Amino acid sequence: MSALAHPRILMLLENLPFPQDFRVRREAAALSAGGYRVSLICPRASGQRFHEAIGGVRVYRYPAPVSATGFLGYAWEYGYAMVASFVLSVCVWIRDGFDVVHAHNPPDTFVFIAAFYKLFGKRFVYDHHDLSPEMYRAKLRNGGHAVVYHVLVWLERLTCRIADHVIVTNESYKRVAMRRCRVPASRITIVRNGIELSRLRRAVEPHRAVGRHSGTLIGYVGMMRYQDGVDYLLRALHHLRRDLNRHDFHCILIGGGDALPGLKALTERLGLNDRVAFLGPVFGDELLSYLSAADICVEPSPSNPYTDHSTMFKIMEYMSLGKPIVAFDLHEHRVTAQEAAVYVEPDDERAFGKALADLMDDPGRRHRLGAHGKRRIELELAWDYSIPRLLDAYRAVLPVSTPSWWMASPAADVAVRSRWSSLSSTQNHEANDRG
């Protein structure tokens, strides 16, 4: 395939607005700086324009649907999003043109839009953020309906087989693409999420509001849905207080989600109101300030086929700030954190509480765990190390006529950072849990 002077990419995003989705922001900025012209279609958040250019990315938005609940709600949400995205894609095709469709899941129904444009010679890149079938089962206490699960598996397989290239977030997702979807390894690239090296070098002052609490400060950030396990954390804290007789702690929970009302009620029943604070969604530097004040950070996701395969971005957020972590012993937790975390038997709330108590009493160990995590981000897991992989995948799918020295040169590094700064100036909150 001959290289194009200015190859054009159309990104499709439904799960979050842009630029709130940090993974999509990072990829769009890197591709734009690497010589690609990027357009993007997504739902509109309150106060956003329907069309604007952000950091070189042309963004087209449609009115966001009402948040879905239940099967019919999700069917309506995704059906509406597909129609709106397709209509806008025709507008982009006429106005800007594009050579490749880059679909970010969920949902996996973007395959139908991509299949249509493949009839006209367009290429298709599938960016596999989530295992939709496993996520569906994890969201529902009864595991959901078998028919819906199998439909989601079929959509995932169809998407992977039609895609010219599949981008995944970790080795576990790569194995799923190879085994369940029969994608050859040559058509898969791992592009991990990560935090920029430049952010690691910024000094962050601990939040003053938490200074009034005595004892150990425990921090959590992320979504609060059934599958996120915050209820496990609350029961672990109850064990820490009642059975281990520890009263020298305070826990801050940052984020929102559909399980929040139930979690507040559980906190009341467990008598933890004086030890647990729900701060709601917190953004940008304020978020970093709260986490910087924490002595221990936690990742309480229980074990299931979804969490066992997924990399939780909150773990890298904690590591970037040099925080020790307590987490259930899930495969991808160990792959990411390695020696930066204390691991306990999956779903064992009492063991989780005991691990917190042990770490509360050992500041030296907390320091060693935190230092290891920050060093691992600096040397291996920062977003800077994922950019070359993303561009390599695109050079295979849609070559760009850029000099071979581009990404290794100081000029390239400045360009990527400039694009990222333009995007970061508009929003700076990490909304994703996966990596």
C-alpha positions as CSV (number, residue, x, y, z in Angstrom):
1,M,0.0,0.0,0.0
2,S,1.4,3.4,-1.0
3,A,1.8,6.0,1.7
4,L,-0.6,9.0,1.7
5,A,0.5,12.5,2.3
6,H,-2.3,13.3,4.7
7,P,-4.3,10.2,5.5
8,R,-7.6,10.8,7.2
9,I,-9.2,9.0,10.2
10,L,-12.8,9.1,11.4
11,M,-13.1,8.0,15.0
12,L,-16.4,6.8,16.4
13,L,-17.0,7.1,20.2
14,E,-20.2,6.4,22.1
15,N,-19.4,5.5,25.6
16,L,-18.2,9.0,26.7
17,P,-18.1,12.5,25.2
18,F,-14.8,13.9,23.8
19,P,-12.4,15.1,25.2
20,Q,-13.5,13.5,28.5
21,D,-12.4,10.0,27.4
22,F,-8.6,10.2,28.1
23,R,-7.7,7.1,26.0
24,V,-9.3,8.5,22.9
25,R,-7.8,12.0,23.6
26,R,-4.3,10.5,23.8
27,E,-4.7,8.5,20.7
28,A,-6.2,11.4,18.7
29,A,-3.4,13.7,19.8
30,A,-0.7,11.2,18.9
31,L,-2.2,10.4,15.5
32,S,-2.7,14.1,14.7
33,A,0.9,14.9,15.7
34,G,2.1,11.9,13.6
35,G,0.7,13.3,10.4
36,Y,-2.9,12.0,10.3
37,R,-6.0,14.2,9.9
38,V,-8.4,13.1,12.6
39,S,-12.2,13.7,12.8
40,L,-14.3,12.3,15.6
41,I,-18.0,11.7,16.2
42,C,-19.4,11.3,19.8
43,P,-22.3,12.3,22.1
44,R,-22.4,15.9,23.3
45,A,-22.0,16.7,27.0
46,S,-23.8,19.7,28.5
47,G,-22.3,23.0,27.4
48,Q,-20.3,21.5,24.5
49,R,-20.6,22.7,20.9
50,F,-22.0,20.4,18.2
51,H,-18.9,21.0,16.1
52,E,-15.5,22.4,17.0
53,A,-11.7,21.8,16.5
54,I,-9.8,20.7,19.6
55,G,-6.0,20.4,19.3
56,G,-6.2,19.6,15.6
57,V,-9.1,17.1,16.0
58,R,-12.4,18.0,14.2
59,V,-15.1,17.0,16.6
60,Y,-18.7,16.4,15.5
61,R,-21.3,15.8,18.3
62,Y,-24.9,14.6,18.5
63,P,-27.3,15.1,21.4
64,A,-26.6,12.5,24.0
65,P,-29.4,10.1,24.8
66,V,-30.8,9.7,28.3
67,S,-28.7,7.2,30.4
68,A,-30.0,3.7,29.8
69,T,-31.2,1.2,32.4
70,G,-32.3,-2.3,31.5
71,F,-32.2,-4.2,28.2
72,L,-34.7,-2.0,26.3
73,G,-32.9,1.1,27.6
74,Y,-29.5,0.0,26.3
75,A,-31.1,-1.2,23.0
76,W,-32.6,2.3,22.5
77,E,-29.3,4.1,23.5
78,Y,-27.1,2.1,21.2
79,G,-29.6,2.1,18.3
80,Y,-30.0,5.9,18.6
81,A,-26.2,6.3,18.8
82,M,-25.7,4.2,15.7
83,V,-28.2,6.2,13.6
84,A,-26.8,9.6,14.8
85,S,-23.2,8.5,14.2
86,F,-24.0,7.2,10.8
87,V,-25.8,10.4,9.8
88,L,-22.8,12.5,11.0
89,S,-20.3,10.1,9.3
90,V,-22.0,10.9,6.0
91,C,-21.5,14.6,6.7
92,V,-17.9,14.1,7.6
93,W,-17.4,12.0,4.4
94,I,-18.7,14.8,2.3
95,R,-17.0,17.7,4.2
96,D,-13.6,16.3,5.3
97,G,-13.4,12.8,3.8
98,F,-11.7,9.8,5.6
99,D,-9.7,6.8,4.7
100,V,-10.2,4.7,7.8
101,V,-12.9,4.2,10.4
102,H,-11.5,3.8,13.9
103,A,-14.2,2.5,16.2
104,H,-13.9,2.6,20.0
105,N,-16.0,0.1,21.9
106,P,-18.4,-0.2,23.7
107,P,-20.7,-0.8,21.8
108,D,-19.6,-3.2,19.2
109,T,-22.4,-2.2,16.9
110,F,-20.1,0.3,15.2
111,V,-19.2,-2.7,13.0
112,F,-22.2,-2.0,10.8
113,I,-21.1,1.6,10.0
114,A,-17.6,0.3,9.3
115,A,-18.9,-2.5,7.1
116,F,-20.8,0.1,5.0
117,Y,-17.7,2.2,4.4
118,K,-15.6,-0.8,3.6
119,L,-17.8,-1.2,0.5
120,F,-16.2,2.1,-0.6
121,G,-12.6,1.0,0.1
122,K,-12.3,2.4,3.6
123,R,-10.1,0.6,6.2
124,F,-11.4,-0.4,9.6
125,V,-9.5,-0.2,12.9
126,Y,-11.2,-1.7,16.0
127,D,-10.1,-0.3,19.3
128,H,-11.1,-2.9,21.9
129,H,-11.6,-1.0,25.2
130,D,-13.9,-3.5,26.9
131,L,-15.0,-7.1,26.8
132,S,-18.6,-6.3,26.2
133,P,-20.0,-9.9,26.8
134,E,-18.2,-10.2,30.1
135,M,-19.0,-6.6,31.1
136,Y,-22.7,-7.3,30.5
137,R,-22.7,-10.3,32.8
138,A,-20.6,-8.5,35.5
139,K,-23.1,-5.6,35.6
140,L,-26.0,-7.8,36.5
141,R,-26.3,-9.8,39.7
142,N,-28.0,-12.7,38.0
143,G,-25.5,-12.8,35.1
144,G,-27.9,-11.4,32.5
145,H,-29.7,-13.3,29.8
146,A,-27.8,-16.0,27.8
147,V,-29.3,-14.8,24.5
148,V,-28.0,-11.2,25.0
149,Y,-24.6,-12.6,26.0
150,H,-24.3,-14.7,22.9
151,V,-25.4,-11.7,20.7
152,L,-22.6,-9.6,22.2
153,V,-20.1,-12.4,21.5
154,W,-21.3,-12.6,17.9
155,L,-21.0,-8.8,17.5
156,E,-17.4,-8.9,19.0
157,R,-16.4,-11.7,16.6
158,L,-18.0,-10.0,13.6
159,T,-16.2,-6.8,14.5
160,C,-12.8,-8.5,14.9
161,R,-13.2,-10.4,11.6
162,I,-14.2,-7.4,9.6
163,A,-11.5,-5.1,11.1
164,D,-8.3,-4.6,9.2
165,H,-6.5,-4.2,12.5
166,V,-7.4,-4.7,16.2
167,I,-6.0,-2.5,18.9
168,V,-6.3,-4.0,22.5
169,T,-5.3,-2.7,25.9
170,N,-3.4,-5.7,27.3
171,E,-2.3,-9.3,26.7
172,S,-5.5,-10.8,28.2
173,Y,-7.6,-8.9,25.6
174,K,-5.1,-10.0,22.9
175,R,-5.7,-13.7,23.9
176,V,-9.4,-13.2,23.7
177,A,-9.1,-11.7,20.2
178,M,-7.0,-14.6,19.1
179,R,-8.9,-17.5,20.7
180,R,-12.6,-16.3,20.7
181,C,-12.5,-14.2,17.5
182,R,-9.7,-16.0,15.6
183,V,-7.7,-12.9,14.8
184,P,-4.1,-13.6,13.8
185,A,-1.5,-12.1,16.0
186,S,-0.2,-10.1,13.0
187,R,-3.4,-8.0,13.0
188,I,-3.4,-7.2,16.7
189,T,-1.4,-4.4,18.5
190,I,-1.4,-3.9,22.3
191,V,-1.7,-0.1,23.1
192,R,-1.9,0.2,26.8
193,N,-3.3,3.2,28.6
194,G,-0.9,5.2,30.6
195,I,-0.1,8.6,32.1
196,E,2.3,11.0,30.4
197,L,5.8,11.3,31.8
198,S,5.4,15.1,31.8
199,R,2.6,14.7,34.4
200,L,4.7,12.6,36.6
201,R,7.2,15.4,37.0
202,R,4.5,17.9,38.3
203,A,4.5,18.6,42.0
204,V,1.0,18.1,43.5
205,E,0.1,19.5,46.9
206,P,-2.1,17.3,49.1
207,H,-5.6,18.6,49.5
208,R,-6.1,20.7,52.6
209,A,-9.6,19.5,53.2
210,V,-8.5,16.1,54.3
211,G,-5.9,17.4,56.7
212,R,-8.4,17.6,59.5
213,H,-8.8,13.8,59.6
214,S,-6.5,12.0,62.0
215,G,-5.0,8.6,61.3
216,T,-4.6,6.8,57.9
217,L,-6.4,8.2,54.9
218,I,-7.6,5.5,52.4
219,G,-8.5,6.7,48.9
220,Y,-10.6,5.3,46.0
221,V,-11.3,6.8,42.6
222,G,-13.4,5.4,39.8
223,M,-16.9,4.5,38.8
224,M,-19.3,3.1,41.4
225,R,-21.3,0.4,39.7
226,Y,-22.3,-3.1,40.8
227,Q,-19.2,-4.6,39.1
228,D,-16.7,-2.1,40.7
229,G,-16.8,-3.7,44.1
230,V,-17.1,-0.6,46.3
231,D,-19.5,-2.6,48.5
232,Y,-16.7,-5.1,49.1
233,L,-14.5,-2.2,50.3
234,L,-17.2,-0.9,52.6
235,R,-17.6,-4.3,54.2
236,A,-13.8,-4.6,54.5
237,L,-13.8,-1.2,56.3
238,H,-16.6,-2.5,58.6
239,H,-14.4,-5.5,59.5
240,L,-11.4,-3.1,60.1
241,R,-13.4,-1.1,62.5
242,R,-15.6,-3.6,64.3
243,D,-13.5,-6.8,64.4
244,L,-10.0,-5.3,64.3
245,N,-11.0,-2.4,66.6
246,R,-9.3,0.2,64.3
247,H,-10.7,3.7,64.5
248,D,-7.6,5.5,63.2
249,F,-8.7,5.8,59.5
250,H,-10.8,7.8,57.1
251,C,-11.8,6.8,53.6
252,I,-12.6,9.1,50.7
253,L,-14.5,7.7,47.7
254,I,-14.3,9.8,44.5
255,G,-16.6,9.2,41.5
256,G,-20.2,8.4,40.7
257,G,-22.3,5.7,39.2
258,D,-25.6,3.9,39.4
259,A,-24.7,2.0,42.6
260,L,-24.0,5.2,44.5
261,P,-27.4,5.4,46.3
262,G,-27.1,1.8,47.4
263,L,-23.5,2.3,48.6
264,K,-24.6,5.3,50.7
265,A,-27.3,3.2,52.3
266,L,-24.9,0.4,53.0
267,T,-22.5,2.9,54.6
268,E,-25.4,4.0,56.9
269,R,-26.3,0.4,57.8
270,L,-22.6,-0.5,58.6
271,G,-22.3,2.6,60.8
272,L,-19.4,4.1,58.7
273,N,-20.8,7.5,58.1
274,D,-18.1,9.1,60.3
275,R,-15.3,7.2,58.6
276,V,-16.4,7.3,54.9
277,A,-16.9,10.4,52.7
278,F,-18.5,10.3,49.2
279,L,-16.9,13.2,47.3
280,G,-18.7,12.7,44.0
281,P,-16.9,13.2,40.7
282,V,-13.7,15.3,41.1
283,F,-11.7,16.5,38.2
284,G,-8.1,17.4,37.2
285,D,-5.7,18.9,39.7
286,E,-8.2,18.7,42.5
287,L,-8.5,14.9,41.9
288,L,-4.7,14.5,42.0
289,S,-4.6,16.7,45.1
290,Y,-7.1,14.4,47.0
291,L,-5.2,11.2,45.9
292,S,-1.9,12.8,46.9
293,A,-3.2,13.2,50.4
294,A,-4.1,9.5,50.7
295,D,-1.8,7.1,52.6
296,I,-3.2,4.0,51.0
297,C,-5.2,3.5,47.8
298,V,-7.6,0.7,47.0
299,E,-8.9,-1.3,44.1
300,P,-11.8,-3.6,45.4
301,S,-13.0,-5.0,42.1
302,P,-14.2,-8.6,42.7
303,S,-13.1,-11.5,40.6
304,N,-15.1,-12.3,37.5
305,P,-14.3,-13.0,33.8
306,Y,-14.5,-9.2,33.1
307,T,-12.3,-7.9,35.9
308,D,-9.8,-10.8,35.6
309,H,-9.0,-9.7,32.1
310,S,-9.2,-6.0,32.4
311,T,-6.6,-3.4,33.4
312,M,-8.0,-0.9,35.7
313,F,-6.7,2.6,35.0
314,K,-7.1,3.7,38.7
315,I,-4.2,1.4,39.6
316,M,-1.9,3.3,37.3
317,E,-3.3,6.6,38.6
318,Y,-2.3,5.4,42.1
319,M,1.1,4.2,41.0
320,S,1.9,7.5,39.3
321,L,1.5,9.3,42.6
322,G,3.6,6.8,44.4
323,K,0.8,5.3,46.5
324,P,0.7,1.8,48.0
325,I,-2.2,-0.2,46.9
326,V,-4.4,-2.9,48.4
327,A,-6.3,-5.0,45.8
328,F,-7.8,-8.4,45.3
329,D,-5.4,-10.8,43.6
330,L,-6.6,-10.6,40.0
331,H,-4.4,-11.4,37.0
332,E,-4.2,-8.0,35.3
333,H,-3.8,-6.3,38.7
334,R,-0.5,-8.2,39.2
335,V,0.6,-7.6,35.6
336,T,0.2,-3.8,36.1
337,A,1.1,-3.2,39.7
338,Q,3.6,-6.0,40.4
339,E,5.3,-5.1,43.6
340,A,3.4,-1.9,44.1
341,A,0.4,-3.6,45.7
342,V,-0.6,-5.9,48.5
343,Y,-2.8,-8.7,47.1
344,V,-5.4,-10.6,49.0
345,E,-7.6,-13.6,48.2
346,P,-10.3,-12.5,45.6
347,D,-13.6,-11.4,47.2
348,D,-12.3,-12.0,50.8
349,E,-13.4,-8.8,52.5
350,R,-12.0,-9.8,55.9
351,A,-8.6,-10.4,54.3
352,F,-8.9,-7.0,52.6
353,G,-9.5,-5.3,55.9
354,K,-6.6,-7.1,57.6
355,A,-4.3,-6.1,54.7
356,L,-5.3,-2.5,55.3
357,A,-4.6,-2.8,59.0
358,D,-1.2,-4.3,58.4
359,L,-0.2,-1.6,55.9
360,M,-1.5,1.2,58.2
361,D,1.0,0.0,60.8
362,D,4.0,-0.3,58.4
363,P,4.9,3.2,56.9
364,G,8.2,1.8,55.6
365,R,6.4,-0.8,53.5
366,R,4.0,1.8,52.2
367,H,6.9,3.8,51.0
368,R,8.6,0.9,49.3
369,L,5.4,-0.2,47.5
370,G,4.7,3.4,46.4
371,A,8.2,4.0,45.1
372,H,8.1,0.7,43.1
373,G,4.9,1.7,41.5
374,K,6.0,5.2,40.5
375,R,9.3,3.8,39.1
376,R,7.3,1.2,37.0
377,I,5.2,4.0,35.5
378,E,8.3,6.1,34.7
379,L,10.2,3.2,33.1
380,E,7.6,1.0,31.5
381,L,3.9,2.1,31.6
382,A,3.8,5.8,30.8
383,W,1.7,6.7,27.8
384,D,4.8,7.9,26.0
385,Y,5.8,4.2,25.5
386,S,2.4,3.4,23.9
387,I,2.6,6.1,21.2
388,P,5.1,4.2,18.9
389,R,2.9,1.1,19.1
390,L,-0.2,3.0,18.0
391,L,1.7,4.6,15.1
392,D,3.2,1.3,14.1
393,A,-0.3,-0.2,13.9
394,Y,-1.5,2.7,11.7
395,R,1.6,2.5,9.4
396,A,0.5,-1.1,8.7
397,V,-3.1,-0.1,8.0
398,L,-2.7,3.3,6.5
399,P,0.9,4.4,5.8
400,V,1.6,8.1,6.1
401,S,4.4,9.7,4.1
402,T,6.3,10.9,7.1
403,P,10.1,10.7,7.4
404,S,11.3,7.6,9.3
405,W,13.0,9.8,11.9
406,W,9.7,11.5,12.8
407,M,8.7,9.8,16.1
408,A,12.3,9.5,17.3
409,S,13.1,13.2,16.8
410,P,12.8,16.1,19.3
411,A,10.5,17.8,16.8
412,A,8.1,14.9,16.9
413,D,8.1,14.8,20.7
414,V,7.3,18.5,20.8
415,A,4.5,18.1,18.3
416,V,2.9,15.3,20.3
417,R,3.1,17.2,23.6
418,S,1.7,20.3,21.9
419,R,-1.3,18.4,20.6
420,W,-1.8,16.9,24.1
421,S,-1.6,20.3,25.8
422,S,-4.2,21.7,23.4
423,L,-6.6,18.8,24.4
424,S,-5.7,18.9,28.1
425,S,-6.6,22.6,28.3
426,T,-10.2,21.8,27.7
427,Q,-10.7,18.9,30.1
428,N,-8.4,17.0,32.4
429,H,-10.4,14.3,34.1
430,E,-9.7,10.7,33.6
431,A,-13.1,9.1,33.1
432,N,-12.1,5.6,32.2
433,D,-11.5,2.7,34.6
434,R,-9.9,0.4,32.1
435,G,-6.5,0.6,30.6
